[in-house]
Amino acid sequence: MWKCKTVLACIGLVYSTLGLTHNFEVSKASLVIWDNQQYRVQVDLDLIELLQIGANLDGDSAALIEQVRKMPLREVRQARNNAINQLVQHSYLIVDHNIIALSNIDLTESEMMHTYLQRPTQNTEFRALMMAKGELPANINQVQLQLPAFLGKIDLVINQPIKQLVAAGEPSVAYDLAYHQQSLLELCLNYIIQGFEHVVPLGIDHILFVLLLFLCATTLRTLVLNVTFFTIAHSFTLSLAALGWIQIAPTIIEPLIALSIILLAVHVLFKKHHPSIQRLMIFAFGLLHGLGFASVFSEIAAPGEQLVWSLLAFNLGVEAGQLTVIGLAALVCWHWRHRSIYVHRVVPICSSIIALTACYWLVERLL
């Protein structure tokens, strides 16, 4: 009886979640200020609702959502431009009671929006990113952020960890720059946390790849070499991309990351390659994962002289996340890694599950 109740409760939870997917009342936003002069506003938006606003469509019925998802690229581009105009008209920074319009607002590119909309219907989270950067006047004391009422309540973070919930269409509580001036240590800690969180718990694909690094290692030396090659590779491409020396669209990188997981999982299953070939594979795949990290870091990178510090701290956080995954795996499995059940059951089963998961991601990211 209790099993039936549990199943029914899970089904109810799934349906309630699906029903509310495109009816968010709270938008997440961040305002980051450096050197008391440079700022970046970033808002995480529901893509469906954003295009509805841009196309002047009202409602949240399944048919209307499907209508938005089937928009051709030309209509997506027009709706995006209209949405930017509306955001520009109603987005402000209030600096010492003087209003500064956020006129340099940018949104996720139309082509990427269109690609997201083509994803399978089970992917109920369609997101877009609003970004605005600029400089504040010199010698200011307080800053407030006001966003359009149609974005709903704003879950706002100002120079993390300062948080506040802002009513729809209202200005945020004034942020005192002198009182909250961020030190270099605070900046680094902030980016270490964000780098860690990008792996644990947000980076499921990176977690599975790191687990494969663990599964294909039978000795501590091999494990250290695997992790070292992966770390050097992804740190290299993350740095190049963060400094603007290489740029590859996430729509290309994300499917390749899924493919790298599949190939490494197959390698773990059959283990027909020489260790040097294995390390070469890990290094090559690490280059791809570094570009994946870079797509996230580019949205939060500190400007100017603090870019390098934020990059180093973010990368350190990523390494901490990876070591946490490996540490937990070692805690569970390391002492019986030479037993038959681990070699002939645990490793093949785990590798197969990871490979199948990555196959699903590959198809999903190509559609």
C-alpha positions in Angstrom: 0.0 0.0 0.0 2.8 2.4 0.9 4.4 1.7 -2.4 1.3 2.7 -4.3 1.1 5.9 -2.3 4.7 6.7 -3.0 4.3 6.1 -6.8 1.2 8.3 -6.8 2.9 11.1 -4.9 5.9 11.0 -7.4 3.5 11.1 -10.4 1.7 14.1 -8.8 5.0 15.8 -8.2 6.1 15.3 -11.8 2.8 16.6 -13.2 2.7 19.6 -10.9 6.3 20.4 -11.9 5.5 20.2 -15.6 2.4 22.3 -15.1 4.3 25.2 -13.5 7.3 25.0 -15.8 6.5 28.1 -17.9 4.7 30.1 -15.1 7.6 31.4 -13.1 6.9 34.4 -10.9 10.5 35.0 -9.8 13.5 35.9 -12.0 17.0 35.4 -10.8 19.4 38.3 -11.2 22.8 39.4 -10.2 24.5 42.8 -10.0 28.3 42.7 -9.7 30.3 45.9 -9.1 34.1 46.1 -9.3 36.4 49.0 -8.3 33.2 51.0 -7.4 32.9 51.8 -11.1 32.4 48.9 -13.4 29.2 46.9 -13.2 27.6 43.8 -14.8 23.8 43.0 -14.6 22.8 39.4 -15.4 19.3 38.1 -15.4 18.3 34.4 -15.9 15.0 34.4 -18.0 12.4 31.9 -19.1 12.9 31.8 -22.9 9.2 30.9 -23.6 7.9 33.9 -21.5 10.5 36.2 -23.0 9.5 35.4 -26.6 5.8 35.6 -25.7 6.5 39.2 -24.5 8.5 40.0 -27.6 5.8 38.6 -29.9 3.0 40.2 -27.9 1.4 36.8 -27.0 -0.5 36.5 -23.7 -1.3 33.3 -21.8 0.3 30.1 -20.6 -1.7 27.4 -22.3 0.0 24.3 -23.7 -1.0 25.4 -27.3 0.5 28.8 -26.8 3.7 27.4 -25.5 3.8 25.0 -28.5 3.2 28.0 -30.8 6.3 29.7 -29.4 8.4 26.6 -29.7 7.5 26.3 -33.4 8.5 29.9 -34.2 10.7 30.1 -37.3 14.1 31.8 -36.9 12.8 35.1 -38.5 10.0 35.4 -35.9 12.4 34.5 -33.0 14.8 37.2 -34.2 12.0 39.8 -34.3 10.6 38.7 -30.9 14.1 38.9 -29.4 14.6 42.5 -30.7 11.2 43.5 -29.4 12.0 42.0 -26.0 15.3 43.9 -25.9 13.5 47.1 -26.6 11.0 46.5 -23.7 13.8 45.6 -21.4 15.8 48.7 -22.3 12.7 50.9 -21.6 12.2 49.6 -18.1 15.6 48.6 -16.7 17.6 51.1 -14.7 20.4 51.6 -12.2 19.6 54.2 -9.6 22.9 55.8 -8.6 22.7 58.2 -5.7 19.1 58.8 -6.7 20.0 59.5 -10.3 18.6 57.1 -12.9 20.9 55.5 -15.4 19.1 53.5 -18.1 20.6 50.1 -19.0 20.8 50.9 -22.7 23.4 48.3 -23.6 21.3 45.2 -22.9 22.2 42.0 -24.7 20.3 38.7 -24.9 21.1 35.1 -25.9 21.6 35.1 -29.7 18.5 34.4 -31.8 20.1 31.4 -33.4 20.8 29.8 -30.0 17.3 30.6 -28.9 15.9 28.9 -31.9 18.1 25.9 -31.3 16.9 25.6 -27.7 13.3 25.7 -28.8 13.9 22.7 -31.1 14.9 20.5 -28.2 12.6 17.6 -27.2 9.5 18.5 -25.2 10.7 16.6 -22.1 13.3 19.4 -21.7 11.0 21.7 -19.9 13.6 24.3 -19.0 14.1 26.8 -21.8 16.4 29.6 -20.6 17.8 32.8 -21.9 20.3 35.2 -20.4 20.1 39.0 -20.3 23.4 40.8 -19.8 24.3 44.5 -19.4 27.8 45.9 -18.7 29.1 49.4 -18.2 30.8 52.0 -16.0 29.3 53.9 -13.1 30.1 57.6 -12.4 33.0 58.3 -10.2 32.7 58.9 -6.4 29.3 57.3 -5.9 27.9 56.0 -2.7 24.8 53.9 -3.3 23.4 51.8 -6.2 20.0 50.3 -6.8 18.7 48.0 -9.6 15.2 48.3 -11.0 13.9 45.7 -13.6 10.7 45.6 -15.6 7.5 44.5 -13.7 6.8 41.8 -16.3 9.9 39.9 -15.0 8.0 39.3 -11.7 9.8 39.3 -8.4 13.5 39.5 -8.6 15.7 37.1 -6.6 18.7 39.5 -6.6 22.3 38.9 -5.6 24.5 42.0 -5.3 28.2 41.2 -5.1 27.6 37.8 -3.7 26.6 36.9 -1.0 24.3 39.9 -0.5 20.8 38.7 -1.4 17.4 40.3 -1.5 13.9 39.6 -2.9 12.7 42.6 -4.9 9.0 43.2 -5.6 8.0 43.3 -9.3 8.8 46.6 -10.9 10.3 48.0 -7.7 13.9 49.2 -7.1 16.1 47.0 -5.0 17.3 48.1 -1.5 20.2 50.5 -1.9 23.7 48.9 -1.9 26.3 51.0 -0.1 29.5 50.7 -2.0 31.7 52.1 0.9 30.3 49.7 3.4 30.4 46.6 1.1 33.6 47.2 -0.8 34.8 43.8 -2.0 38.4 42.8 -1.2 40.5 40.7 -3.5 40.1 37.8 -1.0 36.4 38.1 -1.1 36.4 38.2 -4.9 38.5 35.0 -5.1 36.4 33.2 -2.6 33.3 34.1 -4.6 34.8 32.7 -7.8 36.1 29.6 -6.0 32.6 28.9 -4.8 31.1 29.4 -8.3 33.8 27.1 -9.9 33.0 24.4 -7.3 29.3 24.7 -7.8 29.7 24.4 -11.6 31.0 20.9 -11.0 29.2 19.9 -7.8 26.2 19.8 -8.1 25.5 21.5 -11.4 28.0 19.8 -13.8 26.5 16.3 -14.1 28.4 15.7 -17.4 31.7 16.8 -15.8 31.0 14.6 -12.8 30.4 11.5 -15.0 33.6 12.2 -16.9 35.6 12.5 -13.7 34.1 9.2 -12.5 35.3 7.6 -15.7 38.8 8.9 -14.9 38.5 7.1 -11.6 37.1 3.9 -13.1 39.9 3.5 -15.7 42.6 3.8 -13.0 43.7 0.7 -11.1 46.6 2.3 -9.3 47.1 5.6 -7.5 49.8 6.6 -10.0 47.4 6.1 -12.9 44.7 8.0 -11.2 47.0 11.0 -10.5 48.2 11.0 -14.1 44.7 10.8 -15.4 43.5 13.7 -13.3 46.7 15.7 -14.0 46.4 15.4 -17.8 42.7 16.3 -17.7 43.4 19.3 -15.4 46.2 20.7 -17.6 44.1 20.3 -20.7 40.9 22.0 -19.5 42.8 24.7 -17.6 44.6 25.5 -20.9 41.5 26.0 -23.1 39.5 27.7 -20.3 42.3 30.3 -20.0 42.5 30.8 -23.8 38.8 31.2 -24.1 38.5 33.5 -21.0 41.2 35.8 -22.5 39.3 35.9 -25.8 42.0 34.0 -27.8 39.6 31.3 -29.0 35.8 31.3 -29.3 33.7 28.2 -30.2 29.9 28.2 -29.9 28.4 26.1 -27.0 26.1 24.4 -29.6 29.3 22.8 -31.0 31.1 22.2 -27.7 28.2 20.6 -25.8 27.6 17.7 -28.2 31.4 17.1 -28.4 31.5 16.9 -24.6 28.8 14.3 -24.6 30.7 12.3 -27.3 33.9 12.5 -25.2 32.0 10.8 -22.3 30.8 8.1 -24.6 34.2 7.4 -26.1 35.9 7.3 -22.7 33.2 5.0 -21.3 33.7 2.6 -24.2 37.5 2.7 -23.5 36.9 1.8 -19.9 34.6 -1.1 -21.0 37.1 -2.6 -23.4 40.5 -1.2 -22.2 42.3 -2.1 -25.4 44.5 1.0 -25.6 48.0 1.5 -24.2 48.1 3.7 -21.2 49.8 6.5 -23.2 46.9 6.4 -25.7 44.5 6.6 -22.8 46.3 9.7 -21.4 46.3 11.3 -24.9 42.5 10.7 -25.1 42.0 12.2 -21.6 44.1 15.2 -22.6 42.1 15.8 -25.8 38.8 15.4 -24.1 40.0 17.8 -21.4 40.5 20.5 -24.0 36.8 20.1 -24.9 35.7 20.3 -21.3 37.7 23.4 -20.7 35.7 25.1 -23.5 32.6 24.0 -21.7 33.8 25.6 -18.5 34.6 28.7 -20.5 31.1 29.2 -21.7 29.9 29.5 -18.1 32.9 31.6 -17.0 32.4 34.1 -19.8 29.0 35.0 -18.3 30.4 35.8 -14.8 34.0 36.8 -15.5 35.3 39.9 -13.7 36.4 42.7 -16.0 39.7 44.6 -16.2 42.6 43.7 -14.0 40.5 41.3 -11.9 39.8 39.0 -14.9 43.0 37.0 -14.2 42.2 36.6 -10.5 38.6 35.6 -11.2 39.9 33.0 -13.7 42.4 31.5 -11.3 39.9 31.3 -8.5 37.2 29.8 -10.7 39.6 27.2 -12.0 40.7 26.4 -8.4 37.0 25.9 -7.6 36.6 23.6 -10.5 39.6 21.5 -9.3 38.2 21.4 -5.8 34.9 20.1 -7.3 36.7 17.4 -9.3 38.8 16.3 -6.3 35.6 16.1 -4.2 34.0 13.7 -6.8 37.2 11.6 -6.9 37.6 11.6 -3.1 34.0 10.4 -2.6 34.4 7.7 -5.3 37.7 6.5 -3.6 36.1 6.5 -0.2 33.5 4.1 -1.5 35.4 1.9 -3.9 39.2 2.2 -3.6 39.8 -0.5 -1.0 38.1 -3.2 -3.1 39.2 -2.0 -6.6 41.1 -5.3 -7.1 38.2 -7.6 -6.2 36.5 -9.6 -9.0 33.1 -8.1 -8.4 34.4 -4.6 -8.8 36.5 -5.3 -11.9 33.9 -7.5 -13.7 30.6 -6.0 -12.4 30.9 -2.5 -10.9 33.2 -1.0 -13.6 31.3 -2.4 -16.6 27.9 -1.6 -15.2 28.8 2.0 -14.2 30.6 2.6 -17.5 27.6 1.3 -19.5 25.2 3.5 -17.6 27.4 6.6 -18.1 27.7 5.8 -21.8 24.0 5.4 -22.3 23.4 8.7 -20.4 25.9 10.4 -22.6 24.3 8.9 -25.7 21.0 10.5 -24.7 22.7 13.9 -24.1 24.4 13.6 -27.5 21.1 13.1 -29.3 19.4 15.8 -27.2 22.1 18.4 -27.9 22.2 17.7 -31.6 18.4 18.1 -32.0 
